[in-house]
Amino acid sequence: MGSESPWDRTGTPPAFDALIPTLNAAAGLGRTLAALRGQVASVVVADGGSTDDTLAIARDAGARIVPAGGGRGGQLAAGATALTAPWVLVLHADTFPGPGWADAARRFAADPRNADRAAHFRFALDDASPQARRLERLVAWRCRVLALPYGDQGLLIRRGFLEALGGFRPIPLMEDVDLVRRIGRRRLVALDIPFVTSAERWRREGWRRRSARNLACLSLWFAGVPPERIARIYARRR
């Protein structure tokens, strides 16, 4: 699959599918779907059993819905089976692409050198506070120094390359870190386009508390703690 061309037979830029895992994501999903409208071939919503208006919002927008379980990793693994376009944009339901993202994505995908690379975007928050700017700078440092973008920054990857890597593993937590580590530092490209994520969770849980919990989960992952156990610890601390 590594030799598959990122161009289609007509020589036009490749089409994108968007893959979004959801679980009671009604608050932000509509904004995200609106930002994707007219820019992707289709949207696949991999839903983990939402009981709010998530599914209605997805249906109204014309998204394909794939029921899934097993945490976000299981959702993404199930949703990936419904993808048909040559390239996939993976993003969270409360993250919406900033202006210019589609042009940047097309330029990236059109370059044959990127057939076996993946791109991530710049983390941003919809909050004007100093805490938000500080967190954005910390995430930029993490991406630059550690090559560890998270799922709320968006990931653009050729579908054939994703499959060659083994796809998303059906784990309940850290599925984004797991995939990024398999991609590897040398095959990750940063695109300087903001992908804006809702800051509601940080405002609700506390900026320091949520950031500390995320760091603790990452540390446990690198220490070799099984993701199922990390998920249980994460849930207890919410």
N, C-alpha and C positions, 0 to 999 in steps of 0.2 A: 504493500500500500504506500510505501514511502516514495515510489516513483510516480504516483498519481499526480497529474497536473492540477494546479489550483485554478486553471482557466476552464471554462466550458467550451464546447465545440464551436460556438459562434464567435469566440474571441472576446466576449463581453466579460466584465468583472464578475466573479463568482457570486452566487446568491448565498445569503446567510439565513440560517434558522436561529431563533432565540430559544434557549432552554431555561426555564425558570422553575425552581422548586418552591412550593407553597405549603403553608399550613396556617390557616386563619390569617391570611395576608391581605384582607380587604382594604385595610387602611392605606396601603401604598401601591397596591397592584395597578389600579387604574391609571395613576400617574406614569408608572413604568411602561405600561402597554401603550399609552398615548405617545410617549417619546419614541417608541419603536415603530409606530404606524408609518407605513410607506417606505421603511428602510430595510425590512427583512422579508424573506420569502414567506415565513410562517413563524408562529410562536407555539411552543410546546410547554404547557403548564403541567408539571409533575406534582400532583397534589397528595399530601400525606393524610388526608381525612378532614378537611376543613369543615367547620360547622357554622361559619359566618357567611358573608356574601362573596367569598373568594371565587367560587365556581361560577356564580351568576355573572360576575364581572368578566371572568375569562371567556365565558360563552358569548356574552354580548360583544366582546372584542373580536370574536372569531378565532380564538385560540383553540388548539387541540388539547384536550385534557387527558392525562394518563394517570389513573389511580395508582398510588404507590405507597409503600411503607418502609420501615427500616431506617428512619431518620433521613437526613438530607442526602447522604450518600446513596441510600436505597432509592430515593426519589429520582436523583440524577441518573442513576444506572437504568432505571425503568424508562425515564423520559428519553434517554439517548437512543432507545430502540425505535422511537418514532421519528427520528431526524431523517431528513431526505436531502437537504441542501449540502453542497460541498464543504461549507464552513459553518461553524456553530459559535454563537455568542452566548456564553453562560453568565447569568447574572441573577442577583437576588431580587425578590419581589419589591423590596423597599429601596431599591437602587435604580436611578434612572440616568441614561446616558446624557452627557452634556453636549452643547452645540459643536458640530464638526466631527462627531464621533464616526459617523457613517463614511465620510470621505477618508478619514484616517484609516478606518478598517479596510476599505476597498484598496487603498494604496498598499497596505500591509499584505493583504491576501493576493494582490496582483503580482507581487514580487516572487518569482520561483524560489528564491533563496529561503523563503519563509514557509515552504511546504511542510517542513519538519521543525517549525518553531511555533511558539504561542506568544500572544501579546496580552498584556494587562494594561489597565488604564489608571489614571491618577485618582487616589482616594480623596473624596471631599464630603463634607457634611452640610446639611441644610440648616445650619445654625450659625449665628453671627458672633457667638461668644468667644473669648480668648481661649477657653478650654477646647473648643472645636479646632481652632487654628493650631493649638499645641499638639493635639492628637493627629491632625493631618501631617504635621512636620515629623512626628514620631513614626507614622506609617511610611512616609517617604524615605526616612532613614532605614527602616526595616527592609523595604524593597530594594534600596540601593546597596546596602551593605550585606544583608542576609539573603537577598533574592527570594523573599517570601511574601508575595502578594496574597491577599485573602479573596474569598469569593465575592465580597461586597465591592470589589474593584472591577469586576467584569473580567472574563477570560475569553479571548478570541483564538480559536484553534481549528485547524482543518480536521474534518470528521475522520478521514482516513488515518491521520496521525493520532488522534484520540483513541481510535480503535487499536492501532498498533501498540499503543502504550498500555493497553489492557482496560481502557475506559475508566469510568468511575467505579470505585470499589464500594460495595453496599455497607458502609460503616456509618454509625449514627452521628459521628462528630469528626472534625478535622479532615473531611473529605477533600477540601480545597488544598490544604497543606500536603496531603498524601499525593495528590495529582501533580502539584507544582514540583515536589521533590523528584518525581519520576521524569518530569519534563527536563529538569536540570537548569542550573544557572545560565549556561552558555546558549540555551535554546529559548530563553525568556527575553522578550523585548518590551520595554516600557513605552507606552504612547502617552504623550502629555496632553490628554483630554480628560477633563473631570468626569467621573462617574459619581453622582451625588447620592449619598445614602441618608436615610432618615436618622436623625440624632435622638429620636424619641426614647430609645432604650437607654442611652447614656444619661439623658435628662431624668428619666424615671428611676434608674438604679444608682445613679451617681457616677460622675466621670471617672473618678479614681477607682471606685469599686469595680465597675464593669471592665475597665482596662486591666486591672490587676487580675481579675478572674480569667480574662482572655490570655494574659501572659502565663498564668498558672497552667492553663490547659495546654498551651504550646510547650511549656517546660516538661510537663508530664508526657506529652507525645514524644519528645526527643529523648526522654528517659526510658522509653520503651513500654510505658503503661498502655494496655490495650484500650482502644478507643471506646469500647463499651463501658469500661470502668470510668474513663474520663467523662463520658456522658452522664453517668450516674452522679459523679462528684459535681459536675456543672449544674445538674438539675437541683441538687440539694442546696446549692449556694444561691439559687435565684431568689 
